[in-house]
Amino acid sequence: MRPVIDVDWVEIPAGVLHRGTPIEEIDEVVARHDDLGLPLSYFLKEVPRHTVEVPAFAISRTPVTRAQWNVIAAAAGLPLAPSDGPDLPVDGVAWDDAQAFCATLRDVTGLPVHLPSETQWERAARGDETREYPWGDEWDPHAGNTAAHGVGAPLPVGSLPGGASPFGVLDLAGNVDEWTRDLFAPYPGAPSGVPDDEPWANDRHVTRGGRFTQDRDLARCARRHSLYDDQTGAGVRLVLDADA
């Protein structure tokens, strides 16, 4: 029998994404996070803002769970997630393994399954607006499973519906960091202080959303970063994109 998983796809219509942050707003963004002691360089990577036309695509409503991962991973010869907590998001997945997971799903289903691009991820989070967080402009420590939520552990996917994006996509802020398919590179027109590459990162593919151990800055729709510190992998969200 061919391995099958049930994915709840959310249709994202073609539209405009106001990607990133305007340079004239960046000092104010840094000031709002002054209590976290974060340098300007963390935020400059999301400068400048561009208006991007994004074709329609579909995205999984939640990240891939441990149970979903294990069904496909067993067939693909990939490392298995812990068997407890089947509804918890899979985490610590290497980027190459996430790619192999998508490739196996393509083979099994015939669907164009991929990791999201940065632009697709941010479009799913922001919709047509310039909102700061997937749920709106005001910080809510209980809309996403970040360190401020206080749980200190991953939650089953979809546990915080108050954090839904304009399209109803869940868990885009906190719980587990999520892979995109893009290597880090400065946005066109970025300030001179933004590096061309991040060779110090554990993996230079961009992750989005932050995880349950991290602070509110990573819950922002515009925040982009590579994999640092002791993280050896991230979580997995899927898109259907015939042009990838």
Buried (B, 14 or more C-beta within 10 A) or exposed (E): EEBEBEBEBBEBEEEEBBBBBEBEEBEEBBEBBEEEEBEEEBBBBBBBBEEBEBBEBBBBBBBBBBBBBBBBBEBBEBEEBEEEBBBBBBBBBBBEBBBBBBBBBEEBBEBBBBBBBBBBBBBBBBBEBBBBBBBBEEBBBEBBBBBBBEBEEBBBBBBBEEBBBBBEBBBBBBBBBBBBBBBBBBBEEBBEEBBEEBEEBBBBBBBBBBBBBBBBBBBBBBBBBBBEEEBEBBBBBBBBBEEB
